[in-house]
Amino acid sequence: MTDRTWLPPADAFSEFARLDLRTESLQDVLAKVSRLATQTIPGTSEASVTLLEGDRGTTPAWSGELARDLDEAQYATGQGPCLAAAAGGELVLVPDLASDDRWPDYIPTAVARGARSSLSVALPVQETVTGALNLYATQPHAFDQESVALARTFAGYAAISVANAHLFASTATLCRQMESALASRAVIEQAKGLIVGQRRCTPQQAFEVLVRASSVSNRKLRDIAADLLDAAQQPR
């Protein structure tokens, strides 16, 4: 390990506790995870976060180009420690990349880019999305037992923050969709009422008029209804 001054773990965990999901997006949280990991876990040169949905891996946050490039090399070859950790829900330690033979399509690229050891820890996000915190070092045997233990603890705090941010983002999106749906329904109901008054028909017949107009014009039902209401409000 190097003689760098590392951020006390308690300070990093406090930053997670102070997250304000009203102002910090999921991307902000992921970026904070990679930054704090690089500053906190001894031996780490650069860090990244892998998200795995199905068999597709992405790296939404990284603290340096080496971490990003090594993640991308693993996605391209379909093998490597970050994928193993994310898919298997486990910790994967590579003490010396130059002498490891577990991922023959990935290892040469990693060594050529200057990586010599790595540590990946699973980050469960939600049922359909798993992840991993990836720590890369330019020295072999950079992660001792204390670093591994701290990485496990750090990943636990990070996983809670990421899962909460993901849930908050999903809930906010659902709320916006519901608000939009309710607004659309209100417009359609108003348009139905207008048609009922004009044609002396039933609400169901009025709705069918809107559906036919939507189908013929290949436009959304809400837009047809909104245009009808706008036209009715124009001075004659």
CYANA upper distance limits for C-alpha pairs under 8 A (distance plus 0.5 A):
  1 MET  CA     42 PRO  CA      7.25
  1 MET  CA     43 GLY  CA      5.52
  1 MET  CA    139 GLN  CA      8.29
  1 MET  CA    142 ALA  CA      5.81
  1 MET  CA    143 PHE  CA      7.93
  2 THR  CA     42 PRO  CA      8.38
  2 THR  CA     43 GLY  CA      7.17
  6 TRP  CA     39 GLN  CA      6.20
  6 TRP  CA     40 THR  CA      5.70
  6 TRP  CA     41 ILE  CA      7.65
  6 TRP  CA     42 PRO  CA      7.15
  7 LEU  CA     11 ASP  CA      7.35
  7 LEU  CA     12 ALA  CA      7.55
  7 LEU  CA     39 GLN  CA      6.07
  7 LEU  CA     40 THR  CA      5.16
  8 PRO  CA     12 ALA  CA      7.27
  8 PRO  CA     40 THR  CA      6.91
  9 PRO  CA     13 PHE  CA      6.68
  9 PRO  CA     40 THR  CA      6.60
  9 PRO  CA    154 PHE  CA      8.34
 10 ALA  CA     14 SER  CA      6.56
 11 ASP  CA     15 GLU  CA      6.92
 12 ALA  CA     16 PHE  CA      7.19
 12 ALA  CA     36 LEU  CA      6.73
 12 ALA  CA     40 THR  CA      7.57
 13 PHE  CA     17 ALA  CA      6.87
 13 PHE  CA    154 PHE  CA      8.03
 13 PHE  CA    157 TYR  CA      7.26
 14 SER  CA     18 ARG  CA      6.72
 15 GLU  CA     19 LEU  CA      7.02
 16 PHE  CA    157 TYR  CA      7.63
 16 PHE  CA    158 ALA  CA      7.71
 16 PHE  CA    161 SER  CA      6.99
 19 LEU  CA     24 GLU  CA      7.74
 19 LEU  CA     29 VAL  CA      8.46
 19 LEU  CA    161 SER  CA      8.43
 20 ASP  CA     24 GLU  CA      6.40
 21 LEU  CA     25 SER  CA      6.93
 21 LEU  CA    165 ALA  CA      6.85
 21 LEU  CA    168 PHE  CA      7.60
 24 GLU  CA     28 ASP  CA      6.11
 24 GLU  CA     29 VAL  CA      7.24
 25 SER  CA     29 VAL  CA      6.88
 25 SER  CA    165 ALA  CA      7.45
 25 SER  CA    169 ALA  CA      7.88
 26 LEU  CA     30 LEU  CA      6.74
 26 LEU  CA    162 VAL  CA      7.45
 26 LEU  CA    165 ALA  CA      5.69
 26 LEU  CA    166 HIS  CA      6.56
 26 LEU  CA    169 ALA  CA      7.42
 27 GLN  CA     31 ALA  CA      6.64
 27 GLN  CA     60 PRO  CA      7.52
 27 GLN  CA     61 ALA  CA      7.79
 28 ASP  CA     32 LYS  CA      6.69
 29 VAL  CA     33 VAL  CA      6.75
 29 VAL  CA    161 SER  CA      7.76
 29 VAL  CA    162 VAL  CA      6.98
 29 VAL  CA    165 ALA  CA      7.65
 30 LEU  CA     34 SER  CA      6.98
 30 LEU  CA     49 VAL  CA      7.40
 30 LEU  CA     60 PRO  CA      7.66
 30 LEU  CA     61 ALA  CA      6.20
 30 LEU  CA    162 VAL  CA      7.29
 31 ALA  CA     35 ARG  CA      6.68
 31 ALA  CA     60 PRO  CA      8.38
 31 ALA  CA     61 ALA  CA      5.48
 31 ALA  CA     62 TRP  CA      7.12
 31 ALA  CA     63 SER  CA      8.16
 32 LYS  CA     36 LEU  CA      6.42
 33 VAL  CA     37 ALA  CA      6.52
 33 VAL  CA     49 VAL  CA      8.21
 33 VAL  CA    158 ALA  CA      6.80
 34 SER  CA     38 THR  CA      6.80
 34 SER  CA     47 ALA  CA      5.72
 34 SER  CA     48 SER  CA      5.68
 34 SER  CA     49 VAL  CA      6.94
 34 SER  CA     61 ALA  CA      7.01
 34 SER  CA     62 TRP  CA      6.12
 34 SER  CA     63 SER  CA      6.27
 34 SER  CA    133 LEU  CA      8.11
 35 ARG  CA     39 GLN  CA      6.90
 35 ARG  CA     47 ALA  CA      7.70
 35 ARG  CA     62 TRP  CA      8.01
 35 ARG  CA     63 SER  CA      6.17
 36 LEU  CA     40 THR  CA      6.31
 37 ALA  CA     41 ILE  CA      6.16
 37 ALA  CA     44 THR  CA      8.17
 37 ALA  CA     47 ALA  CA      6.97
 37 ALA  CA    135 LEU  CA      8.20
 37 ALA  CA    154 PHE  CA      8.12
 38 THR  CA     44 THR  CA      6.04
 38 THR  CA     45 SER  CA      6.93
 38 THR  CA     46 GLU  CA      6.08
 38 THR  CA     47 ALA  CA      6.12
 38 THR  CA     63 SER  CA      7.66
 38 THR  CA    135 LEU  CA      8.05
 39 GLN  CA     44 THR  CA      8.29
 41 ILE  CA    147 SER  CA      6.46
 41 ILE  CA    150 LEU  CA      7.19
 41 ILE  CA    151 ALA  CA      6.99
 42 PRO  CA    142 ALA  CA      8.36
 42 PRO  CA    143 PHE  CA      7.54
 42 PRO  CA    147 SER  CA      6.29
 43 GLY  CA    137 ALA  CA      6.82
 43 GLY  CA    142 ALA  CA      5.26
 43 GLY  CA    143 PHE  CA      5.98
 43 GLY  CA    147 SER  CA      7.84
 44 THR  CA    135 LEU  CA      6.25
 44 THR  CA    136 TYR  CA      6.23
 44 THR  CA    137 ALA  CA      5.73
 44 THR  CA    142 ALA  CA      7.89
 44 THR  CA    143 PHE  CA      8.28
 45 SER  CA    135 LEU  CA      7.90
 45 SER  CA    136 TYR  CA      6.26
 45 SER  CA    137 ALA  CA      5.23
 45 SER  CA    138 THR  CA      7.06
 46 GLU  CA     62 TRP  CA      8.09
 46 GLU  CA     63 SER  CA      6.11
 46 GLU  CA     64 GLY  CA      6.20
 46 GLU  CA     66 LEU  CA      7.52
 46 GLU  CA     67 ALA  CA      6.25
 46 GLU  CA    135 LEU  CA      6.61
 46 GLU  CA    136 TYR  CA      5.87
 46 GLU  CA    137 ALA  CA      7.26
 47 ALA  CA     62 TRP  CA      6.25
 47 ALA  CA     63 SER  CA      5.96
 47 ALA  CA     64 GLY  CA      7.62
 47 ALA  CA     67 ALA  CA      6.22
 47 ALA  CA    133 LEU  CA      7.80
 47 ALA  CA    134 ASN  CA      5.94
 47 ALA  CA    135 LEU  CA      5.05
 47 ALA  CA    136 TYR  CA      6.55
 48 SER  CA     59 THR  CA      7.42
 48 SER  CA     61 ALA  CA      6.18
 48 SER  CA     62 TRP  CA      4.51
 48 SER  CA     63 SER  CA      6.77
 48 SER  CA     67 ALA  CA      6.28
 48 SER  CA     68 ARG  CA      7.14
 48 SER  CA     71 ASP  CA      8.42
 48 SER  CA    133 LEU  CA      6.59
 48 SER  CA    134 ASN  CA      5.63
 48 SER  CA    135 LEU  CA      7.26
 49 VAL  CA     59 THR  CA      6.22
 49 VAL  CA     60 PRO  CA      7.12
 49 VAL  CA     61 ALA  CA      6.09
 49 VAL  CA     62 TRP  CA      6.92
 49 VAL  CA    131 GLY  CA      7.50
 49 VAL  CA    132 ALA  CA      6.26
 49 VAL  CA    133 LEU  CA      5.31
 49 VAL  CA    134 ASN  CA      6.51
 50 THR  CA     57 GLY  CA      7.05
 50 THR  CA     58 THR  CA      6.22
 50 THR  CA     59 THR  CA      5.27
 50 THR  CA     60 PRO  CA      7.56
 50 THR  CA     61 ALA  CA      8.41
 50 THR  CA     71 ASP  CA      8.00
 50 THR  CA     82 CYS  CA      7.42
 50 THR  CA     83 LEU  CA      8.43
 50 THR  CA     86 ALA  CA      7.89
 50 THR  CA    131 GLY  CA      5.63
 50 THR  CA    132 ALA  CA      5.54
 50 THR  CA    133 LEU  CA      7.00
 50 THR  CA    134 ASN  CA      7.82
 51 LEU  CA     57 GLY  CA      6.20
 51 LEU  CA     58 THR  CA      5.90
 51 LEU  CA     59 THR  CA      6.83
 51 LEU  CA     60 PRO  CA      7.98
 51 LEU  CA     86 ALA  CA      8.00
 51 LEU  CA    129 VAL  CA      7.20
 51 LEU  CA    130 THR  CA      6.33
 51 LEU  CA    131 GLY  CA      4.73
 51 LEU  CA    132 ALA  CA      7.20
 52 LEU  CA     56 ARG  CA      6.12
 52 LEU  CA     57 GLY  CA      4.96
 52 LEU  CA     58 THR  CA      7.05
 52 LEU  CA     83 LEU  CA      8.28
 52 LEU  CA     86 ALA  CA      7.09
 52 LEU  CA     87 ALA  CA      7.91
 52 LEU  CA    129 VAL  CA      6.22
 52 LEU  CA    130 THR  CA      5.69
 52 LEU  CA    131 GLY  CA      6.04
 53 GLU  CA     57 GLY  CA      7.07
 53 GLU  CA    128 THR  CA      6.70
 53 GLU  CA    129 VAL  CA      5.32
 53 GLU  CA    130 THR  CA      7.10
 54 GLY  CA    128 THR  CA      7.81
 54 GLY  CA    129 VAL  CA      8.01
 56 ARG  CA     75 TYR  CA      8.16
 57 GLY  CA     75 TYR  CA      6.57
 57 GLY  CA     83 LEU  CA      8.08
 58 THR  CA     72 GLU  CA      8.29
 58 THR  CA     75 TYR  CA      8.27
 59 THR  CA     68 ARG  CA      7.33
 59 THR  CA     71 ASP  CA      7.42
 59 THR  CA     72 GLU  CA      8.20
 62 TRP  CA     67 ALA  CA      6.80
 62 TRP  CA     68 ARG  CA      6.42
 63 SER  CA     67 ALA  CA      7.57
 64 GLY  CA     68 ARG  CA      7.10
 65 GLU  CA     69 ASP  CA      6.42
 66 LEU  CA     70 LEU  CA      6.60
 66 LEU  CA    113 ARG  CA      7.73
 66 LEU  CA    115 ALA  CA      8.43
 67 ALA  CA     71 ASP  CA      6.73
 67 ALA  CA    134 ASN  CA      8.26
 67 ALA  CA    135 LEU  CA      8.22
 67 ALA  CA    136 TYR  CA      7.01
 68 ARG  CA     72 GLU  CA      6.75
 69 ASP  CA     73 ALA  CA      6.65
 70 LEU  CA     74 GLN  CA      6.90
 70 LEU  CA    109 THR  CA      8.30
 70 LEU  CA    110 ALA  CA      6.64
 71 ASP  CA     75 TYR  CA      6.94
 71 ASP  CA     82 CYS  CA      7.61
 72 GLU  CA     76 ALA  CA      6.62
 73 ALA  CA     77 THR  CA      6.77
 73 ALA  CA    106 TYR  CA      7.04
 73 ALA  CA    109 THR  CA      7.76
 73 ALA  CA    110 ALA  CA      8.42
 74 GLN  CA     78 GLY  CA      6.15
 74 GLN  CA     79 GLN  CA      5.76
 74 GLN  CA     80 GLY  CA      5.77
 74 GLN  CA     82 CYS  CA      8.05
 74 GLN  CA     83 LEU  CA      7.73
 74 GLN  CA    106 TYR  CA      6.58
 75 TYR  CA     79 GLN  CA      7.36
 75 TYR  CA     83 LEU  CA      8.25
 77 THR  CA    105 ASP  CA      6.72
 77 THR  CA    106 TYR  CA      6.94
 78 GLY  CA     83 LEU  CA      8.24
 79 GLN  CA     83 LEU  CA      6.82
 79 GLN  CA     84 ALA  CA      7.87
 79 GLN  CA    103 TRP  CA      6.61
 79 GLN  CA    105 ASP  CA      7.90
 79 GLN  CA    106 TYR  CA      7.16
 80 GLY  CA     84 ALA  CA      6.74
 80 GLY  CA    102 ARG  CA      8.46
 80 GLY  CA    103 TRP  CA      6.23
 80 GLY  CA    106 TYR  CA      6.76
 80 GLY  CA    107 ILE  CA      8.43
 81 PRO  CA     85 ALA  CA      6.53
 81 PRO  CA     92 VAL  CA      6.41
 81 PRO  CA     93 LEU  CA      8.19
 81 PRO  CA     94 VAL  CA      8.28
 81 PRO  CA    118 SER  CA      8.50
 81 PRO  CA    119 LEU  CA      8.15
 81 PRO  CA    120 SER  CA      6.78
 82 CYS  CA     86 ALA  CA      6.63
 82 CYS  CA     92 VAL  CA      8.20
 82 CYS  CA    120 SER  CA      6.01
 82 CYS  CA    121 VAL  CA      8.31
 82 CYS  CA    132 ALA  CA      6.65
 82 CYS  CA    133 LEU  CA      8.14
 82 CYS  CA    134 ASN  CA      6.74
 83 LEU  CA     87 ALA  CA      6.35
 83 LEU  CA    132 ALA  CA      8.27
 84 ALA  CA     88 GLY  CA      6.12
 84 ALA  CA     89 GLY  CA      8.36
 84 ALA  CA     90 GLU  CA      8.14
 84 ALA  CA     92 VAL  CA      7.72
 85 ALA  CA     89 GLY  CA      5.89
 85 ALA  CA     90 GLU  CA      5.42
 85 ALA  CA     91 LEU  CA      6.20
 85 ALA  CA     92 VAL  CA      6.38
 85 ALA  CA    120 SER  CA      6.48
 85 ALA  CA    121 VAL  CA      6.33
 85 ALA  CA    122 ALA  CA      5.63
 85 ALA  CA    131 GLY  CA      8.31
 85 ALA  CA    132 ALA  CA      6.56
 86 ALA  CA     90 GLU  CA      7.74
 86 ALA  CA    121 VAL  CA      8.05
 86 ALA  CA    122 ALA  CA      5.63
 86 ALA  CA    123 LEU  CA      7.38
 86 ALA  CA    124 PRO  CA      8.41
 86 ALA  CA    130 THR  CA      6.28
 86 ALA  CA    131 GLY  CA      5.23
 86 ALA  CA    132 ALA  CA      5.39
 87 ALA  CA    130 THR  CA      7.55
 87 ALA  CA    131 GLY  CA      8.28
 88 GLY  CA    122 ALA  CA      8.24
 89 GLY  CA    121 VAL  CA      8.25
 89 GLY  CA    122 ALA  CA      5.41
 89 GLY  CA    123 LEU  CA      7.92
 89 GLY  CA    124 PRO  CA      7.86
 90 GLU  CA    121 VAL  CA      6.67
 90 GLU  CA    122 ALA  CA      5.87
 91 LEU  CA    119 LEU  CA      7.85
 91 LEU  CA    120 SER  CA      6.22
 91 LEU  CA    121 VAL  CA      4.93
 91 LEU  CA    122 ALA  CA      6.68
 91 LEU  CA    152 ARG  CA      8.43
 92 VAL  CA    119 LEU  CA      6.30
 92 VAL  CA    120 SER  CA      5.66
 92 VAL  CA    121 VAL  CA      6.97
 93 LEU  CA    117 SER  CA      8.48
 93 LEU  CA    118 SER  CA      6.60
 93 LEU  CA    119 LEU  CA      5.05
 93 LEU  CA    120 SER  CA      7.01
 94 VAL  CA    100 ASP  CA      7.76
 94 VAL  CA    117 SER  CA      5.91
 94 VAL  CA    118 SER  CA      5.63
 94 VAL  CA    119 LEU  CA      6.67
 95 PRO  CA    116 ARG  CA      8.26
 95 PRO  CA    117 SER  CA      5.61
 95 PRO  CA    118 SER  CA      7.23
 95 PRO  CA    140 PRO  CA      6.52
 95 PRO  CA    141 HIS  CA      5.11
 95 PRO  CA    142 ALA  CA      7.63
 95 PRO  CA    143 PHE  CA      7.71
 96 ASP  CA    100 ASP  CA      6.86
 96 ASP  CA    116 ARG  CA      6.06
 96 ASP  CA    117 SER  CA      5.46
 96 ASP  CA    118 SER  CA      8.46
 96 ASP  CA    140 PRO  CA      5.41
 96 ASP  CA    141 HIS  CA      6.50
 97 LEU  CA    107 ILE  CA      6.97
 97 LEU  CA    110 ALA  CA      8.06
 97 LEU  CA    111 VAL  CA      7.10
 97 LEU  CA    115 ALA  CA      7.78
 97 LEU  CA    116 ARG  CA      5.54
 97 LEU  CA    117 SER  CA      5.88
 97 LEU  CA    118 SER  CA      8.21
 97 LEU  CA    140 PRO  CA      7.90
 98 ALA  CA    107 ILE  CA      7.87
 98 ALA  CA    108 PRO  CA      8.44
 98 ALA  CA    111 VAL  CA      6.85
 98 ALA  CA    116 ARG  CA      7.06
100 ASP  CA    107 ILE  CA      8.01
101 ASP  CA    107 ILE  CA      8.05
103 TRP  CA    107 ILE  CA      6.46
104 PRO  CA    108 PRO  CA      7.67
105 ASP  CA    109 THR  CA      8.38
106 TYR  CA    110 ALA  CA      6.96
107 ILE  CA    111 VAL  CA      6.69
108 PRO  CA    112 ALA  CA      6.52
109 THR  CA    113 ARG  CA      6.68
110 ALA  CA    114 GLY  CA      7.06
110 ALA  CA    115 ALA  CA      5.97
110 ALA  CA    116 ARG  CA      8.17
111 VAL  CA    115 ALA  CA      5.67
111 VAL  CA    116 ARG  CA      6.69
114 GLY  CA    138 THR  CA      6.45
115 ALA  CA    136 TYR  CA      7.15
115 ALA  CA    137 ALA  CA      6.33
115 ALA  CA    138 THR  CA      5.18
115 ALA  CA    139 GLN  CA      7.70
116 ARG  CA    136 TYR  CA      8.33
116 ARG  CA    137 ALA  CA      6.52
116 ARG  CA    138 THR  CA      5.51
116 ARG  CA    139 GLN  CA      5.65
116 ARG  CA    140 PRO  CA      5.30
116 ARG  CA    141 HIS  CA      8.40
117 SER  CA    136 TYR  CA      6.64
117 SER  CA    137 ALA  CA      5.77
117 SER  CA    138 THR  CA      7.20
117 SER  CA    139 GLN  CA      6.86
117 SER  CA    140 PRO  CA      5.55
117 SER  CA    141 HIS  CA      6.70
117 SER  CA    142 ALA  CA      6.93
117 SER  CA    143 PHE  CA      8.35
118 SER  CA    134 ASN  CA      7.77
118 SER  CA    135 LEU  CA      5.98
118 SER  CA    136 TYR  CA      4.95
118 SER  CA    137 ALA  CA      6.46
118 SER  CA    142 ALA  CA      8.42
118 SER  CA    143 PHE  CA      8.25
119 LEU  CA    134 ASN  CA      6.43
119 LEU  CA    135 LEU  CA      5.52
119 LEU  CA    136 TYR  CA      7.08
119 LEU  CA    143 PHE  CA      7.97
119 LEU  CA    148 VAL  CA      8.29
120 SER  CA    132 ALA  CA      6.66
120 SER  CA    133 LEU  CA      5.99
120 SER  CA    134 ASN  CA      4.85
120 SER  CA    135 LEU  CA      6.57
121 VAL  CA    132 ALA  CA      5.79
121 VAL  CA    133 LEU  CA      5.68
121 VAL  CA    134 ASN  CA      7.10
121 VAL  CA    151 ALA  CA      7.71
121 VAL  CA    152 ARG  CA      7.24
121 VAL  CA    155 ALA  CA      7.18
122 ALA  CA    130 THR  CA      8.17
122 ALA  CA    131 GLY  CA      6.37
122 ALA  CA    132 ALA  CA      4.77
122 ALA  CA    133 LEU  CA      6.87
122 ALA  CA    155 ALA  CA      7.86
123 LEU  CA    130 THR  CA      6.79
123 LEU  CA    131 GLY  CA      5.07
123 LEU  CA    132 ALA  CA      5.18
123 LEU  CA    133 LEU  CA      6.92
123 LEU  CA    155 ALA  CA      6.91
123 LEU  CA    156 GLY  CA      8.02
123 LEU  CA    158 ALA  CA      8.06
123 LEU  CA    159 ALA  CA      5.66
124 PRO  CA    129 VAL  CA      7.89
124 PRO  CA    130 THR  CA      5.39
124 PRO  CA    131 GLY  CA      6.29
124 PRO  CA    132 ALA  CA      8.25
124 PRO  CA    159 ALA  CA      6.58
124 PRO  CA    163 ALA  CA      8.02
125 VAL  CA    129 VAL  CA      6.28
125 VAL  CA    130 THR  CA      5.80
125 VAL  CA    131 GLY  CA      7.08
125 VAL  CA    159 ALA  CA      6.91
125 VAL  CA    160 ILE  CA      8.40
125 VAL  CA    162 VAL  CA      6.95
125 VAL  CA    163 ALA  CA      5.20
125 VAL  CA    166 HIS  CA      7.93
126 GLN  CA    130 THR  CA      7.02
126 GLN  CA    163 ALA  CA      7.08
133 LEU  CA    155 ALA  CA      7.35
137 ALA  CA    142 ALA  CA      6.83
143 PHE  CA    147 SER  CA      5.84
143 PHE  CA    148 VAL  CA      6.84
144 ASP  CA    148 VAL  CA      6.78
145 GLN  CA    149 ALA  CA      6.63
146 GLU  CA    150 LEU  CA      6.59
147 SER  CA    151 ALA  CA      6.46
148 VAL  CA    152 ARG  CA      6.86
149 ALA  CA    153 THR  CA      7.00
150 LEU  CA    154 PHE  CA      6.41
151 ALA  CA    155 ALA  CA      6.42
152 ARG  CA    156 GLY  CA      6.85
153 THR  CA    157 TYR  CA      7.13
154 PHE  CA    158 ALA  CA      6.61
155 ALA  CA    159 ALA  CA      6.29
156 GLY  CA    160 ILE  CA      6.99
157 TYR  CA    161 SER  CA      6.97
158 ALA  CA    162 VAL  CA      6.55
159 ALA  CA    163 ALA  CA      6.41
160 ILE  CA    164 ASN  CA      6.55
161 SER  CA    165 ALA  CA      6.60
162 VAL  CA    166 HIS  CA      6.51
163 ALA  CA    167 LEU  CA      6.58
164 ASN  CA    168 PHE  CA      6.49
165 ALA  CA    169 ALA  CA      6.54
166 HIS  CA    170 SER  CA      6.57
167 LEU  CA    171 THR  CA      6.46
168 PHE  CA    172 ALA  CA      6.53
169 ALA  CA    173 THR  CA      6.64
170 SER  CA    174 LEU  CA      6.65
171 THR  CA    175 CYS  CA      6.60
172 ALA  CA    176 ARG  CA      6.75
173 THR  CA    177 GLN  CA      6.68
174 LEU  CA    178 MET  CA      6.58
175 CYS  CA    179 GLU  CA      6.56
176 ARG  CA    180 SER  CA      6.59
177 GLN  CA    181 ALA  CA      6.56
178 MET  CA    182 LEU  CA      6.56
179 GLU  CA    183 ALA  CA      6.60
180 SER  CA    184 SER  CA      6.58
181 ALA  CA    185 ARG  CA      6.59
182 LEU  CA    186 ALA  CA      6.69
183 ALA  CA    187 VAL  CA      6.88
184 SER  CA    188 ILE  CA      6.70
184 SER  CA    222 ARG  CA      6.09
185 ARG  CA    189 GLU  CA      6.56
185 ARG  CA    222 ARG  CA      8.17
186 ALA  CA    190 GLN  CA      6.72
187 VAL  CA    191 ALA  CA      6.74
187 VAL  CA    222 ARG  CA      7.16
187 VAL  CA    225 ALA  CA      6.78
187 VAL  CA    226 ALA  CA      6.78
188 ILE  CA    192 LYS  CA      6.63
188 ILE  CA    221 LEU  CA      8.04
188 ILE  CA    222 ARG  CA      6.51
188 ILE  CA    225 ALA  CA      5.88
188 ILE  CA    226 ALA  CA      8.05
189 GLU  CA    193 GLY  CA      6.75
190 GLN  CA    194 LEU  CA      6.83
190 GLN  CA    225 ALA  CA      8.42
190 GLN  CA    229 LEU  CA      8.13
191 ALA  CA    195 ILE  CA      6.79
191 ALA  CA    225 ALA  CA      5.77
191 ALA  CA    226 ALA  CA      7.87
191 ALA  CA    228 LEU  CA      7.07
191 ALA  CA    229 LEU  CA      6.61
192 LYS  CA    196 VAL  CA      6.62
192 LYS  CA    203 PRO  CA      6.64
192 LYS  CA    206 ALA  CA      5.72
192 LYS  CA    207 PHE  CA      6.44
192 LYS  CA    210 LEU  CA      8.35
192 LYS  CA    225 ALA  CA      8.50
193 GLY  CA    197 GLY  CA      6.76
193 GLY  CA    203 PRO  CA      7.60
193 GLY  CA    206 ALA  CA      8.25
194 LEU  CA    198 GLN  CA      6.72
194 LEU  CA    229 LEU  CA      8.30
195 ILE  CA    199 ARG  CA      6.32
195 ILE  CA    200 ARG  CA      8.15
195 ILE  CA    201 CYS  CA      8.05
195 ILE  CA    206 ALA  CA      6.16
196 VAL  CA    200 ARG  CA      5.58
196 VAL  CA    201 CYS  CA      5.49
196 VAL  CA    202 THR  CA      6.62
196 VAL  CA    203 PRO  CA      6.76
196 VAL  CA    206 ALA  CA      6.51
197 GLY  CA    201 CYS  CA      8.08
201 CYS  CA    205 GLN  CA      6.63
201 CYS  CA    206 ALA  CA      7.08
202 THR  CA    206 ALA  CA      6.74
203 PRO  CA    207 PHE  CA      6.67
204 GLN  CA    208 GLU  CA      6.80
205 GLN  CA    209 VAL  CA      6.86
206 ALA  CA    210 LEU  CA      7.10
207 PHE  CA    211 VAL  CA      6.75
208 GLU  CA    212 ARG  CA      6.62
209 VAL  CA    213 ALA  CA      6.79
210 LEU  CA    214 SER  CA      6.61
210 LEU  CA    221 LEU  CA      7.13
210 LEU  CA    224 ILE  CA      7.39
210 LEU  CA    225 ALA  CA      7.46
211 VAL  CA    215 SER  CA      6.65
211 VAL  CA    221 LEU  CA      7.01
212 ARG  CA    216 VAL  CA      6.59
213 ALA  CA    217 SER  CA      6.57
213 ALA  CA    224 ILE  CA      7.64
214 SER  CA    218 ASN  CA      6.09
214 SER  CA    219 ARG  CA      5.62
214 SER  CA    220 LYS  CA      6.45
214 SER  CA    221 LEU  CA      5.84
214 SER  CA    224 ILE  CA      6.83
215 SER  CA    219 ARG  CA      7.44
219 ARG  CA    223 ASP  CA      7.30
219 ARG  CA    224 ILE  CA      7.48
220 LYS  CA    224 ILE  CA      7.01
221 LEU  CA    225 ALA  CA      6.77
222 ARG  CA    226 ALA  CA      6.57
223 ASP  CA    227 ASP  CA      6.63
224 ILE  CA    228 LEU  CA      6.80
225 ALA  CA    229 LEU  CA      6.84
226 ALA  CA    230 ASP  CA      6.63
227 ASP  CA    231 ALA  CA      6.58
228 LEU  CA    232 ALA  CA      6.77
229 LEU  CA    233 GLN  CA      6.92
230 ASP  CA    234 GLN  CA      7.08
